[in-house]
Structure formats: C-alpha cells, structure tokens
Amino acid sequence: MKLTIYAAIGAGLLSATSASAVEITGGSLKLSYSTFASETDLSRLGIEGSTELAFTQKFSMQLDLGYQNMGESDLDGSAIGVHAIYHLDNATSLGGFYTREKVNGASLDLYGVEAGYETGQWDFEGNLGRTSTDGDDATIFGASARYEFANQLGLTGSYDTVDMGMFDISRATIALDRNVSDNVNLFLEVGSAKFSADGLSASEPFVGIGGKIAFGAERGATFDQRGILRLLPGL
C-alpha cells in the first residue's frame, strides 16, 4: 500500500510540473484548543494551515503545515503533509496523502487514501492509511459527517482510531459550528477518547473550542490534515 500511495502522489507531482498554469483555489488557517474534562492541565493547542493548488479542473495538490503543543507534558509536534487529489465531479473527491510528523525529534510517517463527498446539506469525509516509526506499523482510520442547517449552524460527528497492536487510540466527537462571516467559522466540540494497552482500556471525556479562516473555495482546502498528535485531546 505504501508504494501505491507514493506512486500516486509522485504521478501527481509529475503532472503538476508539466501543467501550463497553477492556481490557488483555496486554503485555511485553523486554531484549536482541547482538554480533558476531569484533568484540565492535560490540554492541546493546535495551529494548522492548508493551501490547495489546482493544475487542471480535475487535479489538485493540497499542502499542509501543522503544530501541536501539549499542555502538561509540554510535548511539541510539527507536521508537513501533501495530498494528491482527483476531483471526480463537483461533489466527489478522491485523494492520496503523505504526512511527516515530528514529535520531540522523533519522526513518524503517515500515508493512505481518502475520499470526500457532498450532497445537499451533507458533507462526508473518510481516510484509511498506515503509519510507521522505528519499524513499528499502525493502521489509521477516520470518518466524519457534517450537516449544515439553514441558519449557518453545522453539526458534525466524527470517529478516528489508531491501531498499533499493543496500544490503541480512538476518539468520537460531536461538534457544533457556526459561520460568523463569509470566511470565518467557530466551533465547539465534546467527545470521548479511549486508550487501550495490554488488554486494559480507559475512556475520558474531553471538550474543545476553535475557529477556522477559509479563503477561496467555501471550505478552504478539500481535505482535513492527517496526524497522530492532533487526535489527542491533551497530554
């Protein structure tokens, strides 16, 4: 799977270099903060930016930069990512992603496939991939669905999981957001994070707030960023 993803992204880059024109179609800047409900010192502050470049009507590339800081542990992480995206039509997008994440000097590679679909008031997105570090592999999966009401309010349900064999992380989230202007969206979220290791597991509720500034296309860039540290409500 890894070679297939790299080949798809490489083919996209090759197509990009031969394209006659490049256009920035959208992007976003996102700020988020979350913490566990019972341990507010265990928090996360995240800053993420994305830009999408269109080379043809069908093909585009998305570039990501992200930074995460964990409150109590003071753990820092940064991520740089690229997506090769094929827009099947105005409603459906398919992609392959690669992200290099660094956490306190240690590197982590994430790669996989993703898809997005819009119909009426609904937006759907999903991803499936692998991550590897120091020879250890893990499976990553994420899915989300958002419904936009007539009053500019949106309700999103999402689920993400990282299966590392002996240690698993998963989170389920419900988020309420509102467009406060043409390009500014604010949100608040509640959810539950579950940690499992050696047959033992524990779940903790968390809360979060944040906002996103988008430019160009209505949602900014096509896909969400990918990463492990950004899934943790706090540490």
ROSE-4610 file (N, C-alpha, C; in Angstrom, 1 decimal, always signed):
// ROSE-4610
residu = [M/M/M/K/K/K/L/L/L/T/T/T/I/I/I/Y/Y/Y/A/A/A/A/A/A/I/I/I/G/G/G/A/A/A/G/G/G/L/L/L/L/L/L/S/S/S/A/A/A/T/T/T/S/S/S/A/A/A/S/S/S/A/A/A/V/V/V/E/E/E/I/I/I/T/T/T/G/G/G/G/G/G/S/S/S/L/L/L/K/K/K/L/L/L/S/S/S/Y/Y/Y/S/S/S/T/T/T/F/F/F/A/A/A/S/S/S/E/E/E/T/T/T/D/D/D/L/L/L/S/S/S/R/R/R/L/L/L/G/G/G/I/I/I/E/E/E/G/G/G/S/S/S/T/T/T/E/E/E/L/L/L/A/A/A/F/F/F/T/T/T/Q/Q/Q/K/K/K/F/F/F/S/S/S/M/M/M/Q/Q/Q/L/L/L/D/D/D/L/L/L/G/G/G/Y/Y/Y/Q/Q/Q/N/N/N/M/M/M/G/G/G/E/E/E/S/S/S/D/D/D/L/L/L/D/D/D/G/G/G/S/S/S/A/A/A/I/I/I/G/G/G/V/V/V/H/H/H/A/A/A/I/I/I/Y/Y/Y/H/H/H/L/L/L/D/D/D/N/N/N/A/A/A/T/T/T/S/S/S/L/L/L/G/G/G/G/G/G/F/F/F/Y/Y/Y/T/T/T/R/R/R/E/E/E/K/K/K/V/V/V/N/N/N/G/G/G/A/A/A/S/S/S/L/L/L/D/D/D/L/L/L/Y/Y/Y/G/G/G/V/V/V/E/E/E/A/A/A/G/G/G/Y/Y/Y/E/E/E/T/T/T/G/G/G/Q/Q/Q/W/W/W/D/D/D/F/F/F/E/E/E/G/G/G/N/N/N/L/L/L/G/G/G/R/R/R/T/T/T/S/S/S/T/T/T/D/D/D/G/G/G/D/D/D/D/D/D/A/A/A/T/T/T/I/I/I/F/F/F/G/G/G/A/A/A/S/S/S/A/A/A/R/R/R/Y/Y/Y/E/E/E/F/F/F/A/A/A/N/N/N/Q/Q/Q/L/L/L/G/G/G/L/L/L/T/T/T/G/G/G/S/S/S/Y/Y/Y/D/D/D/T/T/T/V/V/V/D/D/D/M/M/M/G/G/G/M/M/M/F/F/F/D/D/D/I/I/I/S/S/S/R/R/R/A/A/A/T/T/T/I/I/I/A/A/A/L/L/L/D/D/D/R/R/R/N/N/N/V/V/V/S/S/S/D/D/D/N/N/N/V/V/V/N/N/N/L/L/L/F/F/F/L/L/L/E/E/E/V/V/V/G/G/G/S/S/S/A/A/A/K/K/K/F/F/F/S/S/S/A/A/A/D/D/D/G/G/G/L/L/L/S/S/S/A/A/A/S/S/S/E/E/E/P/P/P/F/F/F/V/V/V/G/G/G/I/I/I/G/G/G/G/G/G/K/K/K/I/I/I/A/A/A/F/F/F/G/G/G/A/A/A/E/E/E/R/R/R/G/G/G/A/A/A/T/T/T/F/F/F/D/D/D/Q/Q/Q/R/R/R/G/G/G/I/I/I/L/L/L/R/R/R/L/L/L/L/L/L/P/P/P/G/G/G/L/L/L]
num = [1/1/1/2/2/2/3/3/3/4/4/4/5/5/5/6/6/6/7/7/7/8/8/8/9/9/9/10/10/10/11/11/11/12/12/12/13/13/13/14/14/14/15/15/15/16/16/16/17/17/17/18/18/18/19/19/19/20/20/20/21/21/21/22/22/22/23/23/23/24/24/24/25/25/25/26/26/26/27/27/27/28/28/28/29/29/29/30/30/30/31/31/31/32/32/32/33/33/33/34/34/34/35/35/35/36/36/36/37/37/37/38/38/38/39/39/39/40/40/40/41/41/41/42/42/42/43/43/43/44/44/44/45/45/45/46/46/46/47/47/47/48/48/48/49/49/49/50/50/50/51/51/51/52/52/52/53/53/53/54/54/54/55/55/55/56/56/56/57/57/57/58/58/58/59/59/59/60/60/60/61/61/61/62/62/62/63/63/63/64/64/64/65/65/65/66/66/66/67/67/67/68/68/68/69/69/69/70/70/70/71/71/71/72/72/72/73/73/73/74/74/74/75/75/75/76/76/76/77/77/77/78/78/78/79/79/79/80/80/80/81/81/81/82/82/82/83/83/83/84/84/84/85/85/85/86/86/86/87/87/87/88/88/88/89/89/89/90/90/90/91/91/91/92/92/92/93/93/93/94/94/94/95/95/95/96/96/96/97/97/97/98/98/98/99/99/99/100/100/100/101/101/101/102/102/102/103/103/103/104/104/104/105/105/105/106/106/106/107/107/107/108/108/108/109/109/109/110/110/110/111/111/111/112/112/112/113/113/113/114/114/114/115/115/115/116/116/116/117/117/117/118/118/118/119/119/119/120/120/120/121/121/121/122/122/122/123/123/123/124/124/124/125/125/125/126/126/126/127/127/127/128/128/128/129/129/129/130/130/130/131/131/131/132/132/132/133/133/133/134/134/134/135/135/135/136/136/136/137/137/137/138/138/138/139/139/139/140/140/140/141/141/141/142/142/142/143/143/143/144/144/144/145/145/145/146/146/146/147/147/147/148/148/148/149/149/149/150/150/150/151/151/151/152/152/152/153/153/153/154/154/154/155/155/155/156/156/156/157/157/157/158/158/158/159/159/159/160/160/160/161/161/161/162/162/162/163/163/163/164/164/164/165/165/165/166/166/166/167/167/167/168/168/168/169/169/169/170/170/170/171/171/171/172/172/172/173/173/173/174/174/174/175/175/175/176/176/176/177/177/177/178/178/178/179/179/179/180/180/180/181/181/181/182/182/182/183/183/183/184/184/184/185/185/185/186/186/186/187/187/187/188/188/188/189/189/189/190/190/190/191/191/191/192/192/192/193/193/193/194/194/194/195/195/195/196/196/196/197/197/197/198/198/198/199/199/199/200/200/200/201/201/201/202/202/202/203/203/203/204/204/204/205/205/205/206/206/206/207/207/207/208/208/208/209/209/209/210/210/210/211/211/211/212/212/212/213/213/213/214/214/214/215/215/215/216/216/216/217/217/217/218/218/218/219/219/219/220/220/220/221/221/221/222/222/222/223/223/223/224/224/224/225/225/225/226/226/226/227/227/227/228/228/228/229/229/229/230/230/230/231/231/231/232/232/232/233/233/233/234/234/234/235/235/235]
x = [+0.8/+0.0/+0.9/+2.0/+2.8/+3.4/+3.9/+4.4/+3.3/+2.1/+1.0/+0.7/+0.7/+0.4/+1.5/+2.8/+3.9/+3.8/+3.5/+3.4/+2.3/+1.2/+0.1/+0.4/+1.1/+1.5/+2.6/+3.5/+4.6/+4.1/+3.1/+2.4/+1.8/+1.2/+0.5/+1.5/+2.7/+3.7/+4.3/+4.4/+4.9/+3.9/+2.6/+1.6/+1.7/+1.9/+1.9/+3.1/+4.2/+5.4/+5.2/+4.3/+4.1/+2.9/+2.2/+1.0/+1.3/+0.5/+0.8/+0.4/-0.5/-0.9/-1.2/-0.9/-1.2/-2.0/-3.1/-4.0/-4.2/-4.1/-4.5/-6.0/-6.7/-8.1/-8.7/-7.9/-8.4/-7.4/-7.8/-6.9/-7.6/-6.9/-7.5/-6.4/-6.7/-5.9/-6.8/-6.4/-7.2/-6.5/-7.2/-6.7/-7.6/-7.1/-8.0/-7.3/-8.2/-7.8/-8.7/-8.1/-9.0/-8.3/-9.1/-8.7/-9.6/-9.1/-9.9/-10.8/-12.0/-13.0/-12.6/-11.9/-11.6/-10.1/-9.3/-7.9/-7.6/-7.9/-7.8/-6.3/-5.4/-4.0/-3.5/-4.2/-3.9/-4.6/-3.9/-4.6/-3.7/-4.3/-3.6/-4.0/-3.0/-3.2/-2.6/-3.5/-3.1/-3.2/-2.3/-2.4/-2.1/-3.0/-2.9/-3.2/-2.4/-2.7/-2.6/-3.5/-3.5/-3.7/-3.1/-3.3/-3.5/-4.4/-4.7/-4.3/-3.6/-3.2/-3.8/-4.5/-5.1/-4.3/-4.0/-3.2/-4.1/-5.2/-6.3/-7.6/-8.7/-10.0/-10.2/-9.6/-9.7/-8.7/-7.5/-6.3/-5.8/-5.6/-5.0/-4.1/-3.3/-2.4/-2.7/-2.8/-3.0/-1.8/-1.3/-0.1/-0.5/+0.0/-0.4/+0.8/+0.6/+1.6/+0.8/+1.3/+0.7/+1.6/+1.1/+1.9/+1.0/+1.4/+0.6/+1.5/+0.9/+1.6/+0.7/+1.3/+0.6/+0.9/-0.2/+0.0/+0.8/+0.4/+1.1/+2.5/+2.5/+3.8/+4.7/+4.2/+4.9/+5.5/+4.9/+5.3/+5.0/+5.9/+5.7/+5.8/+4.9/+4.9/+4.6/+5.3/+5.0/+4.7/+4.0/+3.7/+3.7/+4.2/+4.1/+3.5/+2.5/+1.8/+1.5/+1.2/+0.8/-0.3/-1.3/-2.3/-2.4/-2.5/-2.7/-4.2/-4.9/-6.4/-6.9/-7.9/-8.6/-10.1/-10.6/-12.0/-12.8/-13.5/-14.3/-15.4/-16.0/-17.0/-17.1/-18.2/-18.3/-18.6/-19.0/-19.4/-18.4/-17.6/-16.8/-15.3/-14.5/-13.0/-12.3/-11.3/-10.5/-9.1/-8.4/-7.0/-6.1/-4.8/-3.8/-3.0/-2.6/-1.9/-0.6/+0.3/+1.5/+1.8/+2.1/+2.4/+3.7/+4.6/+5.8/+5.5/+5.4/+5.2/+6.4/+6.8/+7.9/+7.4/+7.7/+7.3/+8.6/+9.0/+10.2/+11.4/+11.6/+12.7/+12.5/+11.5/+11.2/+10.3/+10.5/+9.8/+8.7/+7.6/+6.5/+6.0/+5.9/+5.3/+3.9/+3.0/+1.6/+1.3/+0.6/+0.3/-1.0/-1.8/-3.1/-3.9/-5.2/-6.1/-7.3/-8.0/-9.0/-10.1/-11.3/-12.4/-13.3/-13.9/-14.9/-16.1/-17.3/-18.5/-19.4/-20.0/-21.0/-22.3/-23.4/-24.7/-25.7/-26.4/-27.3/-26.7/-27.2/-26.7/-25.6/-25.3/-24.3/-22.9/-21.9/-20.5/-20.0/-19.4/-18.8/-17.3/-16.5/-15.1/-14.6/-13.7/-13.1/-11.7/-10.9/-9.5/-9.1/-8.2/-7.7/-6.2/-5.3/-3.9/-3.1/-1.8/-0.8/+0.1/+0.8/+1.8/+2.9/+4.2/+5.3/+6.4/+7.0/+8.1/+9.0/+10.3/+11.2/+10.8/+10.3/+9.9/+8.6/+7.9/+6.5/+5.5/+4.5/+3.4/+2.1/+1.2/-0.1/-1.1/-2.4/-3.4/-4.2/-4.5/-5.2/-6.5/-7.6/-8.9/-9.6/-10.3/-11.1/-12.3/-13.4/-14.6/-15.4/-16.0/-16.8/-18.0/-19.1/-20.2/-20.7/-21.0/-21.5/-22.8/-23.7/-25.0/-25.1/-25.4/-25.5/-26.9/-27.3/-28.7/-28.9/-30.1/-30.4/-29.9/-29.6/-29.2/-27.7/-26.9/-25.5/-24.8/-25.6/-25.1/-24.8/-23.7/-23.4/-23.2/-23.6/-23.4/-22.6/-21.4/-20.5/-20.3/-20.4/-20.0/-18.8/-17.8/-16.6/-16.0/-15.3/-14.6/-13.2/-12.2/-10.8/-10.2/-9.4/-8.7/-7.3/-6.4/-5.1/-4.8/-4.6/-4.4/-3.0/-2.3/-0.9/-0.6/-1.6/-1.4/-1.5/-0.4/-0.4/-1.0/-1.2/-1.7/-2.6/-3.8/-4.7/-5.3/-5.6/-6.2/-7.4/-8.5/-9.7/-10.4/-11.1/-11.9/-13.1/-14.2/-15.5/-15.9/-16.3/-16.5/-17.8/-18.5/-19.7/-19.3/-19.4/-19.0/-20.2/-20.3/-21.3/-20.5/-20.8/-20.0/-21.0/-20.5/-21.3/-20.4/-20.9/-20.3/-20.6/-19.7/-19.9/-19.7/-19.0/-18.9/-18.7/-18.4/-18.3/-17.1/-16.1/-14.9/-14.4/-15.2/-14.8/-15.8/-15.3/-16.2/-15.7/-16.5/-16.2/-16.9/-16.2/-16.8/-16.5/-17.3/-17.1/-17.4/-16.7/-16.9/-16.8/-17.5/-17.4/-17.1/-16.5/-16.2/-15.6/-15.3/-14.7/-13.4/-12.3/-11.1/-10.9/-10.5/-10.3/-8.9/-8.2/-6.9/-6.9/-6.3/-6.2/-4.8/-4.3/-3.0/-3.0/-2.4/-2.2/-3.6/-4.6/-5.9/-6.7/-6.1/-6.7/-7.1/-8.2/-8.7/-9.3/-9.3/-9.9/-10.4/-11.6/-12.2/-12.3/-12.0/-12.1/-12.8/-13.8/-14.5/-13.6/-13.8/-13.0/-13.9/-13.4/-14.1/-13.1/-13.6/-12.7/-13.4/-12.6/-13.1/-12.1/-12.5/-11.6/-12.3/-11.5/-12.0/-11.2/-11.8/-11.1/-11.4/-10.3/-10.5/-10.2/-11.2/-11.0/-11.0/-10.3/-10.2/-10.4/-10.8/-11.0/-12.3/-12.2/-13.3/-14.0/-15.3/-16.2/-15.5/-15.0/-14.4/-12.9/-12.3/-10.9/-10.2/-9.6/-8.9/-9.9/-9.6/-10.6/-10.6/-9.4/-9.4/-8.8/-9.2/-8.6/-7.1/-6.4/-5.0/-5.0/-3.8/-3.7/-2.5/-2.7/-1.6/-2.1/-1.1/-1.5/-1.6/-0.7/-0.8/-2.0/-2.5/-3.7/-5.0/-4.9/-6.1/-6.2/-5.1/-5.1/-5.7/-6.7/-7.3/-6.3/-5.4/-4.4/-3.4/-2.4/-1.3/-0.5]
y = [-1.2/+0.0/+1.3/+1.2/+2.4/+2.8/+1.8/+2.1/+2.6/+2.1/+2.6/+4.1/+4.4/+5.8/+6.7/+6.3/+7.1/+7.3/+6.2/+6.3/+7.3/+7.2/+8.1/+9.6/+9.9/+11.2/+11.7/+10.8/+11.1/+11.4/+10.6/+10.9/+12.2/+12.6/+13.9/+15.0/+14.8/+15.9/+16.0/+14.8/+14.9/+15.6/+15.3/+16.0/+17.5/+17.9/+19.3/+20.0/+19.4/+20.1/+20.3/+19.5/+19.7/+20.5/+20.9/+21.7/+23.1/+23.8/+25.1/+26.2/+26.0/+27.0/+26.4/+27.2/+26.8/+27.8/+27.4/+28.4/+28.0/+28.9/+28.7/+28.8/+27.6/+27.6/+27.7/+27.5/+27.6/+27.3/+27.6/+27.3/+27.7/+27.4/+27.7/+27.8/+28.5/+28.6/+28.3/+27.3/+26.8/+26.8/+27.3/+27.3/+26.5/+25.6/+24.8/+24.5/+24.3/+24.0/+23.0/+22.0/+21.0/+20.5/+20.0/+19.5/+18.4/+17.5/+16.5/+17.2/+16.7/+17.4/+17.3/+16.2/+16.0/+16.4/+16.6/+16.9/+18.1/+19.3/+20.4/+20.8/+20.3/+20.5/+19.7/+18.6/+17.8/+18.4/+19.3/+20.0/+20.0/+20.5/+20.5/+21.8/+22.5/+23.7/+23.4/+23.6/+23.3/+24.5/+24.6/+25.6/+24.8/+25.0/+24.2/+25.2/+25.0/+25.8/+24.9/+25.1/+24.3/+25.2/+24.8/+25.5/+24.5/+24.8/+23.9/+24.5/+23.8/+24.3/+23.5/+24.1/+23.4/+23.5/+22.3/+22.3/+22.1/+21.4/+21.3/+21.3/+21.3/+21.3/+20.0/+19.0/+17.7/+17.4/+17.9/+17.5/+18.7/+18.5/+19.5/+18.8/+19.7/+19.3/+20.1/+19.5/+20.2/+20.1/+21.2/+21.3/+21.7/+20.9/+21.1/+21.5/+22.3/+22.6/+22.6/+21.9/+21.9/+21.9/+22.5/+22.5/+22.2/+21.3/+20.9/+21.0/+21.6/+21.7/+21.1/+20.1/+19.5/+20.2/+20.6/+21.5/+21.0/+19.9/+19.4/+18.8/+18.1/+17.4/+18.3/+19.5/+20.4/+19.7/+18.7/+17.9/+18.8/+18.9/+19.7/+18.7/+19.0/+18.2/+19.1/+18.8/+19.5/+18.5/+19.0/+18.1/+18.8/+18.2/+18.7/+17.6/+18.0/+16.9/+17.4/+16.4/+16.6/+15.7/+16.2/+15.3/+15.5/+14.4/+14.4/+14.1/+15.0/+15.0/+14.9/+14.0/+14.0/+14.3/+15.3/+15.7/+15.0/+13.9/+13.1/+14.0/+14.8/+15.7/+16.8/+17.7/+18.8/+18.3/+17.0/+16.5/+15.5/+14.9/+13.8/+14.0/+13.8/+14.0/+12.8/+12.3/+11.2/+11.6/+11.1/+11.5/+10.5/+10.8/+10.0/+11.0/+10.7/+11.6/+11.0/+11.9/+11.5/+12.7/+12.3/+13.3/+12.8/+13.8/+13.5/+14.3/+13.6/+14.2/+14.0/+15.1/+15.1/+15.4/+14.6/+14.8/+14.7/+15.9/+16.0/+15.3/+15.5/+14.9/+13.6/+12.9/+11.6/+11.8/+11.0/+11.2/+10.0/+10.4/+9.5/+9.7/+8.7/+8.8/+8.2/+9.0/+8.6/+8.6/+7.6/+7.6/+6.8/+7.2/+6.5/+7.1/+6.7/+7.1/+7.9/+8.7/+9.5/+9.8/+10.2/+10.5/+11.5/+12.3/+13.3/+13.4/+13.6/+13.7/+14.7/+15.5/+16.5/+16.3/+16.3/+16.2/+17.0/+17.9/+18.8/+19.5/+19.2/+19.9/+19.0/+17.9/+16.9/+17.0/+16.8/+16.7/+15.4/+14.5/+13.3/+13.3/+12.7/+12.5/+11.3/+10.6/+9.4/+9.2/+8.5/+8.2/+6.9/+6.2/+4.9/+4.9/+4.5/+4.5/+3.7/+4.0/+3.3/+4.4/+4.1/+4.9/+4.0/+4.5/+3.7/+4.6/+4.0/+4.7/+3.6/+3.7/+2.7/+1.3/+1.0/-0.3/-0.8/+0.0/-0.4/+0.3/-0.5/-0.1/+0.0/+0.9/+1.0/+1.4/+1.0/+1.3/+2.5/+3.5/+4.7/+4.7/+5.2/+5.3/+6.5/+7.2/+8.3/+8.5/+9.0/+9.2/+10.4/+11.2/+12.3/+12.6/+13.1/+13.6/+14.9/+15.9/+17.2/+17.5/+18.1/+18.6/+20.0/+20.8/+22.3/+22.7/+23.4/+23.8/+25.2/+25.6/+26.8/+28.1/+28.0/+29.2/+29.3/+28.7/+28.7/+27.9/+27.1/+26.2/+24.8/+24.2/+22.9/+21.9/+20.7/+19.6/+18.5/+18.2/+17.2/+16.0/+14.8/+13.6/+13.0/+12.6/+12.1/+11.0/+10.1/+9.0/+8.7/+8.7/+8.4/+7.3/+6.5/+5.5/+5.2/+4.9/+4.5/+3.1/+2.1/+0.7/+0.3/+0.3/+0.0/-1.4/-2.2/-3.6/-3.7/-3.4/-3.5/-2.2/-1.1/+0.1/+0.8/+1.1/+1.7/+3.1/+4.0/+5.3/+5.4/+5.9/+6.2/+7.4/+8.2/+9.3/+9.5/+9.7/+10.0/+11.4/+12.2/+13.7/+14.1/+15.0/+15.7/+17.2/+17.9/+19.3/+20.2/+21.4/+22.3/+23.6/+24.0/+25.1/+26.1/+27.3/+28.4/+29.3/+29.6/+30.6/+32.0/+32.7/+34.0/+35.1/+34.8/+35.6/+34.8/+35.4/+34.6/+33.6/+33.9/+33.1/+32.7/+33.0/+32.6/+31.7/+30.6/+29.6/+29.3/+29.3/+29.0/+27.7/+26.9/+25.6/+25.3/+24.5/+23.9/+22.4/+21.6/+20.1/+19.4/+18.3/+17.4/+16.0/+15.2/+13.8/+12.9/+11.7/+10.8/+10.2/+10.1/+9.5/+8.2/+7.2/+5.8/+5.4/+4.9/+4.4/+2.9/+2.1/+0.6/+0.1/-0.7/-1.2/-2.5/-3.6/-4.8/-5.3/-5.2/-5.7/-4.8/-3.7/-2.7/-1.5/-0.8/+0.3/+1.4/+2.6/+3.7/+4.7/+5.3/+6.4/+7.6/+8.8/+10.0/+11.0/+11.8/+12.8/+14.0/+14.8/+16.0/+17.0/+18.3/+19.4/+20.2/+20.9/+21.7/+22.9/+23.9/+25.1/+25.4/+26.3/+26.7/+27.5/+27.8/+28.6/+28.3/+28.6/+28.4/+29.6/+30.1/+31.1/+30.5/+30.6/+29.9/+31.0/+30.7/+31.6/+30.7/+31.4/+30.7/+29.9/+28.5/+27.6/+27.8/+27.4/+27.6/+26.9/+25.7/+25.0/+25.2/+26.0/+26.2/+25.2/+24.2/+23.1/+21.9/+20.9/+19.8/+18.9/+18.5/+17.5/+18.1/+17.4/+17.7/+17.3/+17.8/+17.4/+16.0/+15.3/+14.0/+14.0/+13.3/+13.3/+12.5/+12.1/+11.4/+12.3/+13.3/+14.1/+15.0/+15.4/+16.2/+15.5/+14.2/+13.4/+13.3/+13.6/+13.6/+14.8/+14.7/+15.9/+16.7/+16.0/+16.6/+15.6/+16.1/+15.2/+15.9]
z = [+0.0/+0.0/+0.0/+0.7/+0.8/-0.5/-1.3/-2.6/-3.5/-3.4/-4.2/-4.0/-2.7/-2.3/-2.8/-2.6/-3.1/-4.6/-5.3/-6.7/-7.2/-6.5/-6.9/-6.6/-5.5/-5.2/-6.2/-6.5/-7.4/-8.8/-9.2/-10.5/-10.5/-9.4/-9.3/-9.4/-8.7/-8.8/-10.2/-10.9/-12.3/-13.2/-13.0/-13.8/-13.5/-12.2/-11.8/-12.5/-12.6/-13.2/-14.7/-15.4/-16.8/-17.1/-16.0/-16.2/-16.7/-17.5/-18.0/-17.1/-16.1/-15.2/-13.9/-12.8/-11.5/-10.8/-10.1/-9.5/-8.0/-7.1/-5.7/-5.6/-5.3/-5.3/-3.9/-2.9/-1.5/-0.5/+0.7/+1.8/+3.1/+4.2/+5.5/+6.6/+7.7/+8.9/+10.1/+10.8/+11.9/+13.3/+14.3/+15.7/+16.5/+17.3/+18.2/+19.5/+20.5/+21.9/+22.5/+23.1/+23.8/+25.1/+25.9/+27.2/+27.8/+28.6/+29.2/+30.3/+30.4/+31.3/+32.7/+33.1/+34.5/+34.8/+33.8/+34.0/+33.0/+33.4/+32.5/+32.2/+33.1/+32.8/+31.5/+31.3/+30.1/+28.9/+28.2/+27.1/+25.8/+24.7/+23.5/+22.8/+22.3/+21.4/+20.1/+19.0/+17.7/+16.7/+15.8/+14.7/+13.4/+12.5/+11.2/+10.0/+9.0/+7.7/+6.5/+5.6/+4.3/+3.1/+2.0/+0.7/-0.4/-1.3/-2.4/-3.7/-4.5/-5.8/-6.9/-7.8/-8.9/-10.2/-10.8/-12.0/-13.3/-13.1/-14.1/-13.3/-14.0/-13.4/-12.5/-12.9/-12.2/-11.1/-11.3/-10.5/-9.6/-8.3/-7.5/-6.4/-5.8/-4.7/-3.5/-2.3/-1.1/-0.2/+0.3/+1.2/+2.6/+3.6/+5.0/+5.8/+6.8/+7.9/+9.2/+10.2/+11.5/+12.6/+13.8/+15.0/+16.2/+17.1/+18.2/+19.5/+20.5/+21.8/+22.9/+23.7/+24.8/+26.1/+26.8/+28.0/+29.1/+29.8/+31.0/+30.6/+29.6/+29.2/+28.4/+27.9/+27.1/+25.9/+25.4/+24.2/+23.0/+22.1/+20.8/+19.6/+18.7/+17.4/+16.2/+15.1/+13.9/+12.8/+11.7/+10.7/+9.3/+8.3/+6.9/+6.1/+5.3/+4.5/+3.1/+2.3/+0.9/+0.5/-0.3/-0.8/-2.3/-3.0/-4.4/-4.6/-5.2/-5.2/-6.6/-6.9/-8.1/-7.9/-8.5/-8.4/-9.4/-9.0/-9.9/-10.5/-9.7/-10.2/-9.2/-9.2/-8.3/-6.9/-6.7/-5.4/-4.8/-5.6/-5.1/-5.4/-4.4/-4.5/-3.9/-4.6/-4.2/-4.0/-3.0/-2.8/-2.2/-2.3/-1.5/-0.7/+0.5/+1.4/+1.9/+2.2/+2.9/+3.9/+5.1/+6.2/+6.9/+7.1/+8.0/+9.3/+10.4/+11.7/+12.6/+13.3/+14.2/+15.6/+16.5/+17.9/+18.8/+19.3/+20.2/+19.5/+18.2/+17.5/+16.8/+17.2/+16.6/+15.4/+14.3/+13.1/+12.9/+12.3/+12.1/+10.7/+9.9/+8.5/+8.5/+7.9/+7.7/+6.2/+5.7/+4.2/+4.1/+3.1/+2.9/+1.8/+1.8/+0.8/+1.5/+0.8/+1.4/+0.3/+0.8/-0.1/+0.6/-0.2/+0.3/-0.7/-0.1/-0.9/-0.3/-1.2/-0.7/-1.5/-0.7/-1.3/-0.5/-1.1/-0.3/+0.8/+2.0/+3.2/+3.9/+3.3/+3.9/+3.3/+4.2/+3.8/+4.5/+3.7/+4.2/+3.9/+4.8/+4.5/+5.3/+4.6/+5.3/+4.8/+5.7/+5.3/+5.9/+5.2/+5.7/+5.3/+6.3/+6.0/+7.0/+6.9/+7.8/+8.3/+9.4/+9.9/+10.4/+10.3/+10.7/+11.3/+12.4/+13.0/+13.7/+13.5/+14.1/+13.8/+12.6/+12.2/+12.7/+13.5/+14.0/+13.1/+12.7/+11.8/+12.6/+12.2/+12.8/+11.7/+11.9/+11.0/+11.5/+10.6/+11.0/+10.1/+10.8/+10.1/+10.7/+9.8/+10.3/+9.4/+9.9/+9.2/+9.8/+9.0/+9.6/+8.7/+9.3/+8.5/+9.1/+8.3/+8.7/+8.1/+8.8/+8.3/+8.6/+7.6/+7.7/+7.7/+8.8/+8.9/+8.2/+8.0/+7.2/+7.9/+9.2/+10.0/+10.1/+9.2/+9.2/+10.3/+11.0/+12.0/+11.4/+11.8/+11.3/+12.5/+12.3/+13.3/+12.7/+13.3/+12.8/+13.8/+13.3/+14.0/+13.4/+14.2/+13.7/+14.6/+13.9/+14.7/+14.1/+14.9/+14.5/+15.4/+14.8/+15.5/+15.0/+15.9/+15.5/+16.2/+15.4/+16.0/+15.8/+17.0/+17.0/+17.6/+17.6/+18.1/+19.6/+20.3/+21.7/+22.4/+21.6/+22.1/+21.0/+21.4/+20.5/+21.1/+20.2/+20.5/+19.6/+20.2/+19.4/+20.0/+19.2/+19.7/+18.9/+19.6/+19.0/+19.4/+18.4/+18.7/+18.1/+18.8/+18.2/+18.3/+17.2/+17.1/+16.6/+17.1/+16.7/+16.2/+14.9/+14.4/+13.8/+13.6/+13.0/+12.2/+11.0/+10.1/+10.6/+11.2/+11.7/+10.7/+9.6/+8.4/+7.2/+6.1/+4.8/+4.9/+5.7/+5.7/+7.1/+8.1/+9.5/+10.1/+10.6/+11.2/+12.6/+13.6/+15.0/+15.4/+16.3/+16.7/+18.1/+18.7/+20.0/+19.9/+20.6/+20.5/+21.8/+21.9/+23.1/+22.5/+23.3/+22.8/+23.9/+23.5/+24.4/+23.7/+24.4/+23.9/+24.7/+24.0/+24.6/+24.3/+25.3/+25.3/+25.7/+24.9/+25.2/+25.2/+26.1/+26.1/+27.0/+26.4/+27.1/+27.7/+27.0/+27.5/+28.4/+28.8/+29.7/+28.8/+29.2/+28.5/+29.4/+29.0/+29.8/+28.8/+29.1/+28.3/+29.1/+28.5/+29.2/+28.3/+28.9/+28.1/+27.9/+26.8/+26.6/+25.9/+26.0/+25.3/+24.5/+23.5/+22.7/+22.1/+21.7/+21.0/+19.9/+19.0/+18.0/+16.9/+15.9/+14.7/+13.5/+12.3/+11.1/+10.1/+9.5/+8.5/+7.2/+6.2/+4.9/+3.9/+2.8/+1.6/+0.4/-0.7/-2.0/-1.9/-2.1/-2.0/-0.7/-0.7/+0.5/+1.8/+1.6/+2.8/+2.9/+2.0/+2.1/+1.2/+1.9/+1.2/+1.2/+0.3/+0.2/+1.4/+1.9/+3.0/+4.3/+5.4/+6.7/+6.7/+7.6/+7.8/+8.4/+8.3/+8.9/+9.9/+11.0/+12.0/+13.2/+14.1/+15.3/+16.5/+16.6/+17.8/+17.8/+16.7/+16.6/+17.0/+17.1/+17.6/+19.1/+19.8/+21.2/+21.8/+22.7/+23.3/+24.2/+24.7/+25.6/+26.1/+26.8/+27.3/+28.4]
